[in-house]
Structures are given as structure tokens and as C-alpha cells.
Amino acid sequence: MSGPASLAMLQFLAWVADRPRTYPEAREGWHSCPHISVWEDAIVDGLIRIENGGSRAVTLTPRGRRLLVKA
């Protein structure tokens, strides 16, 4: 990620941080618009991780937490 985070990215990170999220919940809520790629960008930029457990929890990485705190 180069430059400051977009408002949409900060909203997404705050949403993930708010409470436990499952992979289907996160994907459904944030992958629906092809013009807003925050879901894909957050994965590529290492801001979120998808756990391999049964619930496939979506969580912030340390990098994602730092970005959210800096905002």
C-alpha cells in the first residue's frame, strides 16, 4: 500500500476490528462492488488474515491494526 489509506479501507478495517467476523460475512459485505476493491486490497497489502479454522475468522494483522490506529 503506497500513500495514505482510503476512507473505504479505514471503514473496512474498523468493521473487521469491531467484532469477530467470518469469511463469508466479510466477503459478502465487502466484495460486492467491483469498483471498490478494499477486500482484495486488504488481503494483498497484508492488512487482514483469514484463519484456517472452522469459522474461517477474518482478523486484522498487526500491520492492519497499526494503520487503523494511525488514522
BELMO-V743117 format. One record per residue. N is the residue number from 1. SS is DSSP state (hx for helix, st for strand, lp for the rest). PSI is psi in radians with two decimals (none if undefined). OMEGA is omega in degrees with one decimal (* if undefined). Layout:
BEGIN
n | ss | psi | omega
N | SS | PSI | OMEGA
N | SS | PSI | OMEGA
END
This chain:
BEGIN
n | ss | psi | omega
1 | lp | 2.13 | 176.8
2 | lp | 2.44 | -178.9
3 | lp | -3.13 | -178.0
4 | lp | 2.71 | 179.0
5 | lp | 2.53 | 177.2
6 | lp | 2.80 | 176.7
7 | hx | -0.71 | 179.3
8 | hx | -0.70 | 179.0
9 | hx | -0.76 | 178.9
10 | hx | -0.67 | 176.6
11 | hx | -0.74 | 179.0
12 | hx | -0.82 | -180.0
13 | hx | -0.70 | 177.5
14 | hx | -0.67 | 178.5
15 | hx | -0.78 | 178.5
16 | hx | -0.74 | -176.8
17 | hx | -0.40 | -174.5
18 | hx | -0.74 | -179.3
19 | lp | 2.91 | 178.8
20 | lp | 2.34 | 179.2
21 | st | 2.51 | 175.6
22 | st | 2.80 | 178.0
23 | hx | -0.87 | 179.4
24 | hx | -0.70 | 179.7
25 | hx | -0.81 | -178.4
26 | hx | -0.76 | -178.7
27 | hx | -0.75 | -179.8
28 | hx | -0.72 | -176.6
29 | hx | -0.44 | -171.4
30 | hx | 0.03 | -179.8
31 | lp | 0.09 | -170.5
32 | lp | -0.40 | -176.3
33 | lp | 2.04 | -177.6
34 | lp | -0.29 | -178.8
35 | lp | -0.25 | 178.4
36 | lp | 1.89 | -172.1
37 | lp | 0.63 | -176.7
38 | hx | -0.64 | 179.4
39 | hx | -0.94 | -178.9
40 | hx | -0.73 | -179.5
41 | hx | -0.70 | -179.9
42 | hx | -0.64 | 177.1
43 | hx | -0.89 | -177.7
44 | hx | -0.69 | -177.8
45 | lp | 0.00 | 177.6
46 | lp | 0.57 | -178.8
47 | lp | -0.42 | 176.5
48 | st | 2.81 | 173.0
49 | st | 2.66 | 178.6
50 | st | 2.00 | -178.5
51 | lp | 2.66 | -178.7
52 | lp | 0.04 | -179.3
53 | lp | -3.12 | -177.1
54 | lp | -0.63 | -178.4
55 | lp | -0.20 | -177.0
56 | lp | 0.98 | -177.7
57 | st | 2.48 | 174.2
58 | st | 2.16 | -177.7
59 | st | 2.79 | 175.0
60 | st | 2.52 | 171.2
61 | lp | 2.95 | 174.3
62 | hx | -0.67 | 177.9
63 | hx | -0.72 | 178.1
64 | hx | -0.70 | 177.3
65 | hx | -0.75 | 179.2
66 | hx | -0.75 | 179.9
67 | hx | -0.73 | -179.9
68 | hx | -0.69 | -179.6
69 | hx | -0.66 | -179.6
70 | hx | -0.43 | -178.5
71 | lp | none | *
END
